[in-house]
Amino acid sequence: MESYSSDLPKIEEFIELDGKTLLEIGCGDGRLTAQLAGKAAAITAIDPDEVSMEAAGRRIIGVNFLIGSGEKLEFADEAFDIVLFSYSLHHQDWVKALAEARRVIRHDGQILVIEPAHYGEFTLLVSIFEKDEIPMLQKSLDYINCGAFNILRKDTYCVDQAFADETELYNYFMTKYMTEADDLAVEKMQAIIGPKKKDRPIVIQDVVNIFLLGM
């Protein structure tokens, strides 16, 4: 039953996709890519994880999926109208990645950065397993806000992820981040979701930052 609410309405509020060429950096399993497919004239999506990319490519048509890193983009200068970092900037060297994004967008292009806030429920759950998740998030967001970029617009919004019950919730994180069950990790997850563990479905809310950067 695991399901997501959509980032697309907020993305379309910030940028015009119709007729544009878009590069998505850090597409992962294609959750956001699937929402974008068909909205722009051409979409290229990259990620260093070959397994996730293959899975996304089987599900989503009309997108050019390539193995790659935002730190070293294998594209010509001014190749895209829009570069989108989808929950991925803090997973790489954000200084190099943003410099590369500037290189490959056209002179009137835009960079859109979507990054979770450190205090959202889903991000707090991830931080149980990825110890550097919150420090890296804070550092990458600090860099965006350091004054080196023309921030045309920014906002926060919420994204919900629903699970049928606590077993499905725990299994999702254990499967994604661990090789075997961990009772201590479950206890930490229970502390974060609190009374929600009795809900059916269990809706985990994340708070998301969105930045529109101009040249």
C-alpha positions in Angstrom: 0.0 0.0 0.0 3.0 2.3 0.3 2.2 5.5 -1.6 3.4 9.1 -2.0 1.8 12.5 -2.4 3.2 14.5 -5.3 5.9 17.1 -5.6 4.7 18.0 -9.0 2.2 20.8 -8.1 4.9 22.7 -6.3 7.4 22.2 -9.1 4.9 23.5 -11.7 4.2 26.5 -9.4 7.9 27.4 -9.6 8.9 26.6 -13.2 7.3 26.2 -16.6 8.1 22.7 -17.9 6.2 22.8 -21.2 8.6 22.9 -24.1 11.7 22.8 -21.9 14.7 20.4 -21.7 15.2 19.1 -18.2 18.0 17.3 -16.5 17.1 15.5 -13.2 20.1 14.8 -11.0 19.7 12.0 -8.5 16.6 10.3 -9.9 17.0 7.2 -7.8 14.2 4.7 -8.5 12.3 7.3 -10.5 9.6 8.3 -8.0 9.8 12.0 -9.0 10.8 11.2 -12.6 7.5 9.4 -13.1 5.7 12.6 -12.1 7.7 14.7 -14.5 7.5 12.3 -17.5 5.6 13.9 -20.4 5.6 17.4 -18.8 8.7 18.7 -20.5 9.9 18.5 -24.1 12.8 16.2 -23.2 13.9 14.7 -19.8 17.3 13.3 -19.0 17.6 11.6 -15.6 20.9 10.5 -14.1 21.9 8.6 -11.0 25.0 6.6 -10.0 23.0 3.6 -8.8 22.7 1.3 -11.8 20.2 -1.0 -10.2 17.8 1.8 -9.4 18.2 3.3 -12.8 17.4 0.0 -14.5 14.2 -0.3 -12.4 13.2 3.2 -13.3 13.9 2.7 -17.0 11.6 -0.4 -17.0 8.7 1.6 -15.5 9.0 5.0 -17.1 8.9 5.7 -20.8 9.9 8.9 -22.6 12.9 9.6 -20.3 16.6 9.2 -21.2 18.1 7.4 -18.2 21.9 7.5 -17.8 24.4 6.5 -15.1 26.1 9.6 -13.9 27.0 11.9 -11.0 26.1 15.6 -10.6 29.7 16.3 -9.7 30.9 15.6 -13.2 28.2 16.0 -15.8 28.9 14.4 -19.2 27.0 17.0 -21.1 28.0 20.0 -23.2 27.8 23.6 -21.9 24.3 25.1 -22.0 22.6 21.8 -22.9 19.5 22.2 -20.7 16.8 24.8 -19.8 16.3 23.3 -16.3 18.5 21.4 -13.9 16.6 19.7 -11.1 18.3 18.3 -8.0 15.6 15.9 -6.6 16.4 15.2 -3.0 20.0 14.6 -4.1 22.2 17.6 -3.5 23.3 16.6 0.0 24.3 13.1 -1.2 27.2 14.6 -3.3 29.8 17.4 -3.3 27.3 20.2 -3.5 29.9 22.8 -4.5 31.0 20.8 -7.6 27.5 19.7 -8.4 26.0 23.3 -8.4 29.0 24.5 -10.4 28.4 21.8 -13.0 24.6 22.7 -13.0 25.5 26.3 -13.8 27.7 25.1 -16.7 25.1 22.9 -18.4 22.1 25.3 -18.2 21.5 27.9 -20.9 22.1 31.5 -20.1 18.4 32.1 -19.3 18.1 28.6 -17.6 17.1 27.8 -14.0 18.3 25.4 -11.3 15.6 23.9 -9.1 16.8 22.3 -5.8 14.5 20.1 -3.8 15.9 19.0 -0.4 14.2 17.8 2.7 14.3 19.8 6.0 16.2 18.2 8.8 13.1 18.0 11.1 10.6 16.2 8.8 9.4 12.8 10.1 10.6 10.8 7.1 14.1 12.5 7.2 14.3 11.8 11.0 13.6 8.1 10.2 16.3 8.0 7.5 18.7 9.6 10.0 18.4 6.5 12.2 20.2 4.5 9.5 22.2 7.3 7.7 24.1 9.0 10.5 25.4 11.9 8.3 21.9 12.6 6.7 21.1 15.6 8.8 24.6 17.2 9.0 24.9 16.9 5.2 21.4 18.4 4.7 22.2 21.4 6.9 25.6 22.0 5.2 24.1 21.8 1.6 21.3 24.2 2.5 23.7 26.6 4.2 25.7 26.7 1.0 22.7 27.6 -1.1 21.9 30.4 1.4 25.4 31.7 1.6 24.9 34.5 -0.9 26.7 33.0 -3.9 23.4 32.3 -5.7 20.6 34.4 -7.0 17.6 32.8 -5.2 14.7 33.8 -7.3 12.2 32.0 -5.0 12.0 29.6 -2.2 9.4 27.8 -0.1 8.6 24.8 2.0 5.9 22.2 1.5 5.0 18.8 2.8 5.1 15.4 1.2 3.2 12.4 2.7 4.2 8.8 2.4 1.6 6.2 3.5 2.2 2.7 4.8 -0.5 0.1 5.5 0.7 -0.5 9.0 3.8 -0.4 11.2 5.1 -3.7 9.8 5.2 -2.3 6.3 6.8 0.9 7.6 9.5 -1.0 9.4 10.1 -3.4 6.6 10.5 -0.5 4.1 13.4 1.0 6.1 15.0 -2.3 7.1 15.0 -3.5 3.4 16.4 -0.2 2.2 19.1 0.4 4.8 19.9 -2.9 6.6 20.7 -6.5 5.8 18.9 -7.8 8.9 16.3 -6.7 11.4 17.5 -4.5 14.2 15.3 -4.2 17.3 17.1 -1.0 18.5 16.3 0.7 15.1 12.7 -0.3 15.5 12.6 1.3 19.0 14.0 4.5 17.6 11.4 4.5 14.8 8.6 4.0 17.3 9.9 7.0 19.3 9.6 9.2 16.2 6.2 8.1 14.9 4.7 7.9 18.4 1.0 7.3 18.6 0.8 7.2 14.8 1.9 3.5 14.9 -1.8 2.7 15.7 -3.1 4.5 12.6 -4.2 2.7 9.5 -2.7 3.7 7.2 0.4 5.3 8.9 1.1 8.6 7.1 4.7 9.8 7.5 5.1 13.5 6.6 8.3 15.1 5.4 8.9 18.8 5.2 10.6 19.8 1.9 12.6 22.9 0.9 12.4 24.1 -2.7 14.8 26.7 -4.2 14.7 28.3 -7.6 18.1 29.6 -8.5 18.9 31.9 -11.4 22.1 32.6 -13.2 
